[in-house]
Amino acid sequence: MFMKTYYLVKPLLPWRIRMFGRRWRAEHRRRAFAEVWPIDAGSAAVPPRWPGWPDGKRFGLVLTHDVEGEKGFERVPQLVELTRKHGFRACFNFVPRGKYQVTPALLGILEDAGFEAGVHGLKHDGKLYRSRKKFHAKAAQIRQIMNEWGAVGFRSPLMQHRLGWMHELGSEYDCSTFDVDPFEPESDGMRTIFPFWTQAPNTKGFVELPYTLVQDFNLFKVLREQSIDIWKKKLDWLVEQGGMALINTHPDYMCMEGSPGRDEYPVALYEEFLSYVRDNYADKCWHALPREVSRYYCAKLPAECRNTRRRVCMVAYTGYETDGRVRRYAEALARRGDMVDVIALEGLSTGRKISMMNGVTIHHIQRRDHNESSHWSYASRLLRFLFRSSVTLTRLHARNRYDVVHIHNMPDFLVFAAWYPKMTGARLILDIHDMTPELFNNKFKSSLKSFYVTGLRVVEKLSARFVDHVIVSNHLWAEKLAARSIRPNQCSVIVNHPDPEIFAQRQRTRQDGRFIVLFPGSLQWHQGLDIGIKAFAEFKKRVPNAEFHLYASNDMKHTAPLKNLVRELGLEGSVIFNDLAPLDTIADIIANADLGVVPKRADSFGNEAYSTKIMEFMSQGIPVVVSRTKIDSYYFDDATVRFFPSGDSAAMAEAMYDVARDPILRESLIRHGLEYVKRHGWDQKRKEYLGLIDRLSTVQFKGHDLKGKLSPAVER
């Protein structure tokens, strides 16, 4: 709203007042962004499968010029000659509906000189993205102009950008973004110094080339720098990191002769930059036009290997390190080059407000205490997290402008923390790990018809309607939600398959003669750990060297009764309670176990709650004994797991003993389990999830089909 108001009144404001405002804002933001401007160390991460620059060159150099008005247009021939004199080429971006006319003769001169012409918006008025409907109409005009000029590249005026809209332009590449530039009206940087791919929902897309050196007007007129030291410092760093040095300057502000005007700087400063590059990095530099960089990128990287740069934030009332579902999504995005933030509980990173893990930035905003004595105390902590996550998300979105915000339940109402991103165009996903009304009914032993649970169903429906898409963690729940809360065609099912990057099969390292029975997960009543402990007591009578290891959070409400049961059965020293372990660690722990158990109750919430740990056991070649519940019978059969009747501890003990004593049964379960993981692993669902993020990030005009509308150049 502020920027719309500014561009509305800008023509009425005297130049001195405008500059005073810009300089005041720039000084404030220069201090605020001191840690990341002009150099943001986080933007140096080399994209996945990056092929390097041609001929082994250390870095790429791209020169671009935006021509805003008549004065700049008249200086184009002089700037062409100056650039050629120093042995360089550049791309000139022209405004089609500006105060000058781009002629075929000028375009021919540029092409003959080895230069390039690009399209710079439609008008230089800051209104290109004012509304989706108007952009759709303007995009048709821009496509026509690009065809007339033979141009394949685009840059928005004022560096405004809506990458999700710009597929309509049909360009091969765009240059409207930057790695970091807090002085632009839209200052959400992409935090990368490399080209990246902006995928459309179909096979098309375009290459994004962010500029990485501060623009000339900001440097010399807004920040009032008297030298090119900042350009030199950033260029030296870009060379060291092997990134792309893309600079954008304006002939409008270059004084070619005489004394500079109030909005000009001596062109000698730009010449000094060219000389610095030539004299220091001529042998390390791949100097190219933007279209050459774009085509090199597409030629070297097949579509499935191209790094994207979606901006995604996740919100989850969980500890990131131990939550496989949240980590699987976040790290899949990070591995393809996307920028991912997660707002979560402290988890295992107590004391650190911000941490990094596998390319994901985690913001820890609240501790998790596992001592909820009533549903009201639990609700108060959730409401506190809602408030804190809303504040944090609003602050982060103001800086990063996320494409998608992915909110994980519980609770469902966390989606309302994303009110500001939604209001400003971000798309929202609600990921239902657990059915909240059913879980609360089971957790607190209340009636499904109670006021509390009825209210949760209302919240569930409102939350589902607030978002753009809902992901559900199993098919049974998807059917139930479709009947009561979710709109048609709004839902996807993504089961908790283990991420092969974390749960790649490990080698067993333990050779101590013990027989380890393992359960990692929560100790809530529906998990049936009391049944499991009673079964283990019988099992140990027949397998004396057995131990039962449990890995769970230190939740005294659920742990204390189980420890009392262990003492009653005389199993101290044989049933061992361990703290919850990170996923990377738990995979090693599973690989060194002998048997996994899942003793859930079928007469509770557990009857329809999918057990992630089953496939985690399978991924490490560990046989599993599983309670026969509705959900596990839906996904598994007797060839993959050893079932027993739910709630029957004697039958569970017998099933455990069958697997322990029968090597043929054991090897069969291991073999079929590994085959099941291979067939139903995360790889396919990962592609579906990434495709969902791309679809949500690409906002098409209603009734407009991109197919057949874009130029053939972008269908690579």
N, C-alpha and C positions, 0 to 999 in steps of 0.2 A: 504493500500500500504506500509506504514512504517513497519508493522509487517511482511509482506511477505518478504520485503527486509532484515529485521533483521534475520529471520530464514534462509534466503539464505546465508548470510555471517557469521552467528553465528559460524559454525564449523571452520572458518578461524581466528576468534578473540581469542586472549589469554584470559585465565580465568580472570586475573586481570582487563583487559580492560572491559570485560563484566560486572564484578561485580561493577566496578567504575560507569559504565553507569546505572546499575540497582539501585545502592544506591543513585546516584544523582537524578534520576527520583523519587525514593521512598520518599526522603526527601521533594522534591517539592510537591508531591501529598499528603504527610502526612499533610502538612500545608494547602493545598487547600481543603482537605476533613476533616479538624479538627472538623467540626460540626457534622459529621455523621460517623466518624471512631474513635475507633472501634465500637461505639454504635450509631446506627441510630434509634432514637426514633420512626420514622415513620414506621419502619418495624415491630413494636410490635402489630399492629392491628390484633385482633383475626379474623380469617376467618369466613365467614358466615356459620352457622350450624356446627361449629367445635365441635366434640364430646368429646374433652378432651382426656387425656392419660389413658391407661388401669389402672384399680384398683384405680382410683382416684389419681394417681401420679401427682406431680406438674409439671414435665418437662420430656422430652425425651432425652436420651443420646445415641449417635451413634458414634462409633469409626471406622475410616477407615484408611487404609495405602495404598499408591500408591508405587508400586515397579518399579523403573525406569530402573535400570541396574543390572549388575552381583553382585556388592557389596551388594546392597540391597536384592537381591534374596538369597544370601548366609546367610543373617541375619534373614530371615523369621523364622526359627525354634526358634532362641533365643528370637525374639520378641513375638512369640506365648507363650512361657513359661513365659516370663516377664508379659504379659498381664493376663495370667491365675493366676499367683501368686497373683495378686491384685484383683482377682475375676471378671475379665471382659472378654468380647469376642470382636472380631473385624472382619472387612471385609478387605481382601487383594485384591487389584486390580492389575492384571498382564497384561503386554504388550505381546500380542501373537506373534508378529514378532520382539521381542526384541533380546538382546544378551544372553538370557538364555532360557531354555526350561521348560515349566510347564508340569510336569509329572502327570499321574493318581495317582501315589503314594502320591505326595504332596497334591493333591486335596483331597484325602482320609483322610490324616492326619488332614487337616483343618476341614473337615466335622465331623470327629470323635471327634474333640476337641470342636465342637459346633461353629466353626468359619464359615466364608463365603468367597467364591472366586468370584470376579467380573472381567469384561474385561475392560482394560484400553487402549482404542483405538485399533489401529492395529500396528502402529509403533509410537515411541515417537519422532516425528519429526515436529510437528506443521503444518502438511499438510493435515490433515484429511478432512478439509472443503475447500480445495483450489479451487475446482470446483464442481458443482452439479453432473456432469457426473461421475467424479472420485469417489465422495462420494457414489454414487449409486453402483458402482462396489465394493468398499471397504465394504459397508454395507452388501453385500451378504456374504463376507468372515467372517465378524464379527458375523453374525447370525449363520453361520456354527460352528464357534469356541464356541460360547455360548452354542449351543446344545451339542457339544462334552464335554464341561466342566460341563454341568448342571448348568451354571450360568444364573441368571435372571437380573443382574444389570450391569450398564455401567457407566464409567466416561471417559470423553475425556482427553487426555494429555493436559497439560498447561491450563486446565480449559476453553478451547475453547468450544463454544456451539452454535448450530443452532437447537433450539428445534423444529422448523418447519420442519426440515429434518429428525429428529432422530426417527420418527415413523417407518422408514424402518428397524431399528435395531431389533425390536421385543422384546425389554426388558420390564420387569415389572416396572423398575424404572431407573432413571438417577441421578447422583450426580455431574454434571458438572457446577453447578451454585452456587451462594452465596448470602447472604443478602447484604453485602457491602464489597468490597475488592478492593481499588483503586490501589493496587500494581500488580494486574494481567495484562497480556497483553490485554485481553478483560475485561475491568473493569466495565461493565454494570451490576450492581447488581439487584437482583430481589426485594429487599426491603421487604422481609418477613422472619420471623424466624420459619415458619410453612411449612409442606409439602403442595404441591399443585398439581393439575391435569393438564396435558397437553393433550388437547382433539384433536383427529384426526377428519376429516370430517365425518367419519363413527362412529360406536359404540366403536371404540378402543381408546387407549391412553396409557399414562404411568404416573406414579407418579414421581414428581421431588422433590428431597431432597437436598435443598441448604445447603452448609456448612456454619456455623455461627461463627466459631472460626478461627482466622487467621492461615494460614499454617505455619508449623515449620520453613521451610527454610526462608520464608519472615521475620518471627519474629526474628530468632536468627542470620541469616547470612546477610540478606539485611538490616533490620532495626537495627541490632546489639544490640538487647536487651539482657541483662545478666540474666534476671529472667523471671518467668512466670506470673508476675503481670498483664499483659494485658489479658492473658487467664483467670486468676482468676476474674478480674473485669468484663469481658464479661460474664463469666459463671454465676456469681452472678446475673447479670442483666437478663440473659436468664431464670434463675430459677424464679426470681420475675415476669417475664412476662408470664411464663408458656409455653415457646417456646421449640424449639428443639436445643440442643447443639450437633452439628455435627462437629467433628474435623477430619482433614486430616493431617497425618504425613507420613514421608518417612523413611524406614529403611536405605535407601542409605545415609542419613545425620546423623544418630544416631551413635555416637561413643560408642560401647559396652564395650570397654576396652582400656586402654592406653590414650595417649593424642589425642584430636580431630584433624583431618586434617583440611585443609583450608576450606573445604566445609561441615564440621561436627560440631555437638554440643554434649555435654555429654547426654547420654540417661537418666541420673539421672533427667534432667529437665522434661522429659516426665513422668517418674515415679512419680515425685512430683505432676504433674497434676492428675494422677490417684489416688494418695493418697488423694489429696485435695477433689476430687469428693467423694471418699469412706468415708472419715472422716466427711464431712460436709453435704452430701446430700444423703446418702445411702437409707434413708427411704422415700425420696421425688422423687427418680429417677426411671423412667422406662427405664432400659438399654436394648437395642434391637439391633439386626442386621438390616442393611438397608432393607433387604427383609421382615423382620417382621414388620417394620414400614409401608412399602408399602402395605402389605397385610392387616394389621389392618386398614389402611386408607380406602382401597377399601371395606372392609367388613362393616365398620361403616357408610360410606357415599355412598348412591346410586348415580349412574352416574349423575342424574339431580341435585344433591345437592353438588357436588364437587366444591371446589373453584379453579378457574384457576388464572393464573398470566400473562395474556397477557399484553403487554405494548402498550398502544394506546395513541396517541396525536390527539387532535382536534384543528382545526384552524377555527375561526369564527369572522367575522366583526360584532359583536353584544355584548351586555352585557349579561354575562352568567346567572345572577340571574333571568332575565326576559324572557329568550328565552326557551320556553318549549321544542322545538325540540332538541336543543343541550343538554339540561339538561337530557332529557329522555334517550338519548343514553348513555351519560357519566355516569349517576348514575346507569343505568342498568348494565354496565360493572363493576363499582365499587362495586355494591352489590354482585356480584359473586366473588369478590376478585381480579379483575384486577387492574393494576396500570394505572391511567388515568390522563393525563395533558391536560389542555385546554388553548390555547392562544387566548385571547379575548380583547374586549374593557374594559374600566374601569367600565361601567355600574353603578351599585349602590354602588360599592366598591371604590369610588374615594379616592385617597391617598394611597391605598395599592397596591403595585406592585405584591405581591403574596398572595393569600388567599386560604382557604380550605372550601369546602362545601360538606357534605355528602360523604366524602372519595375521592373527586375530587380536584386536585390542579389546581387553575386558575392563569394564568400569565396575568396580565393586562398591556398592552403595549401601549395603546393610548386612548385618550379621544374621545368621539363621540359628535360632534356638529351637531345639527339638523337645520342647516341654509344654506343648499346648495342652492345657488341662481342660479346655472347653472350646466349643466352636466359636464363642465370642472372642476369646483371647487370640485364637488363630486368625480370626477375621481382622482384628485390630492390627496385627502385624502385616497382613496382606494389604490393608488400606494404607499403612505407613509406606510400604514398598511402592504402592500405586502412586502416592504423592511424590516420593523421591525419584522414581523412574520417570515420572512426567516432567519434573523439573530438569533432570539430566538429559532426557531425550529432546526436550525443547531447546536446550542450550546447544547440544550437539547438532541438531538439525539446522539451527540457524547458521552454523558454520559449514556443515557438510552437505546439506540439502539431499537427504537420502532419496533414492529411487523407490525403495521398498523397506517397510518396517515389518519384521516378522516377530509376532508376539506368541510366546508359548504359555499355555495354561499349565498348572493352575496358578491363579484363578482366571476365569474367562474375562472378568472385567478389566484385566490389565490392558486390553485393547484400547481403553479410553485414555491411557497414558500417551497415546499417539494422536491426540486431538489436533495438535499444531501441525505435525507432518501431514496429516490427512487434509487439513484446511489449506495447506500450501501445495498440494498436488501429489504427495507420496501415496503409493498403494500399500494396503495393509493385508497381512496374512495372520489369521488366527490358527495356531497349531494346537490341536486338542490331544494332549498326551493322555489325559484321564477324563472321564465323564464326571464333572464336578458334583452334580446332585447325587449321583449314585455313590461316589466315594465318600462324600460327607455323611450320607445316610449310614454307610458302613462304619465310618471312622467314629462317629459319635452316637451310634445306636438310636437314631431318631426315626420316626415314621416317614415314609416317602410322602405322606400327605401333610406333613408338618409345615408350618408357616415358613420355616427356615429353608427347607428343601424346595418348596414351591417357589420361593423367591429366587433360589439359585437357577431354577429352570427359566424363569423370566429373564434373569441376567444372561443366561446362556443364549437365549433367542436374540436379545438386544445386541449382544456382543457379536454374534454371527452376522447380524444385519449391518453392523457398523463397518465391517471389513469387506475387502474385495474378494477374498478367497479363504476357504477353510481347508486345512489339512487335518485328517483324522488318522489315528495310529493303528486302527484295524477295521476290517470290513463289517464286523457285527455292529460296532458303534456307528459307523457311517450310515448303516441302514436305519438305526434308531434315531440318529440326528436328523436324517432326511425326513423322517416322519414328524418331527416336532420343532425343528429350529432352522434348518439350512434351506436356502433357496435352491431350486433346481440348477444344475450345471455350475454350482459354486464350490464343489467339494472334490478333493483328491484324497486317496488313501496311500499313506506311506508308512509301512510297517517298520518297526525298530530293528532293521537289519544292521549287523555290525559293520563298521567301516573297515574295509580291508587294509587301509593305511595304518590303522591302529591294531586290528586283530588279524594281521598276517600270521600264519601258523608259525609258532615258535618251537624251538627245540627244548625238550625236557632236560633240566639240569639237576634235578633232585634224584639221588640214589641212596636213600637212607633206610629203606625197608619198611617205612610206614605206609599205611593205606589212607590217603587223605580224601575225605568227603567234603565238598565245598558248596557254600551258599553265599554269593555276594548280592546284596540288595537291602531293601528296607525290612524292618522287623515288625511291621504292622500286622494286626490280627489276621487279615485276609491272606497273608503270605503263608500261614500255617506252620510257623517254625516250631510251635509246641508239638505238633504232630511229627515234624521232622526229628526233633530231639528224642521223643519217645521211640520212634522207629530206629534211630541210631542206637539207643540203649539195647534193643534186641539184636541189632546187627553186630554190635561190638562183642556180644557173647560168642558169636560164631567167627568173628574176625578180630581177634584181640589186639592186633597192632593198628587198629583204625583210630583216626581222629576226625572230629567234625569241626571245620574251620568256618566261621561266619565273619563276613566283612560288611559292616554297616555303620551308620552314624551313631554317635553316642546319645541315643534317645532313651533316657531313664524310664519313661513311661512304658515303653515296650521291652526294654532290655531287662529291667529288674525282675518281672515275672518269669522270664526265660532263664535267668541265672538261678532263681529260686528252684525252678524245675530241675535244672542241672544238678543242684545240690541234693535235692530229694532223690534223684536217680543215681547218685554217687558217681557222676561223670566229670567231677572236677579234674582238670588236667587233660581230659579227652575231648571236651567241647570248649573250643577256644574262641573268644570274642575279640575281633580285631577292628581297628578303626577303618572307616571307609577309605578306599585307596583310589588314586587317579586311574583313569582308564588305561593309560600306558603301563602302569604297574600291575593292574588287575589282570591284564592279558598274560603277563608272565606268571602270575599266581595261578591262573586257570590252567596254563600249560603244564604246570607241575602238580596238578591234582590228579586223582584217580577216578573220581566219580562226581558228577554234578547232580544236585537235587533241587526240585521245584515242587514243594509240598502244598501248593495253594488250596484254599477251600473253594469247592464248587458251589457252595450255598451262600456265597457272599459276592462282594465286588470283584474278587479274584476270578470268578467264573467267566467274565468277559474281558478281563485285563490281560493283554498279551505280555508274555514273559520274555523280555529281551535277552535275559541270561541264557535261555535255551540255545539260541544260535551262537552266542558267544562261546558256550561250552563246545558246541559242534565245530566252530572255527578252529579250535585248538586240538581237535581229535580226542575230546573227552566225552564218554558216554553219559547219557542223562536219564535219570529216573524222574518221571513227571506225573503229577496228579491229573487224572482225567477230568478236565474242565471243558466247558463248551468251546472256549476260544482255542485252547491248545489242540483239541480234537479237530477243529476246523482247519488248522494249518499243518498238523503233523499226523503221522500214522505210526503203527506198531513197528515199522521197519526203521524209523528214524529215532524213536525214543522208546523207553520201557515205561509204559503206563501202569498206574495202579489206581484203584478206586479212591476217590477223594475222601479224606477224613479218616481213612483206615490205616492206622500206624503199623499194625501187624502186616498188612498187605504191602505197605511201603518197605518195611524191613525185608520182607521176602523178595521183593523186586530188586532191592539193592544187593542182596546176597546172590541172586541169580546172575546179575551182571558181573559181580566180583569173582564168582567161582567158575563161570562158563566162558572160556576164552573164545569160543565160536560166536556166541551171542555178543560178546563185547566187541570183537573185531567187526561184526556185521553192523552194529550200531555206529561204530566209529566211521566205517566206510560210507554208509548211507547218510550219516550226518554231514560229512565233508562234501558229498555230492549235493546234498540239499542246499548247503551254504553257497556252493558254486552256482547252482541254478537260480537261487532266490536271493542273491547277494545285493549289496548296496549299489553296484555299478549301474544297473539299469534304472533304478529309482533316482540315482544321482542325476542322470541325464534328464529325467522327467522334472526333477526339482529345478535344475538350472534352466530348463526350458520355461518353466512357470515363472521364474524370476525375469527372464527375458521378455515373456509376453506381458507381464504386468508393467515392466519398465517402458514398453513401447506403446504409447497411447495413440491409437488410430482414431481418426475422425469418424463419427458414426456413419455407417453406410459406405465408408470408403475402403475398398480392397486394394492393398498395395500391389497385388499380383498384376503384372502387366503394366503398371503405372511407372515403374522405375526404369531408368536407362539400363541397357544390357551390361554396362560397364561394372555395375555393382553386384551383379549376380555371378559370383566367382566360386 
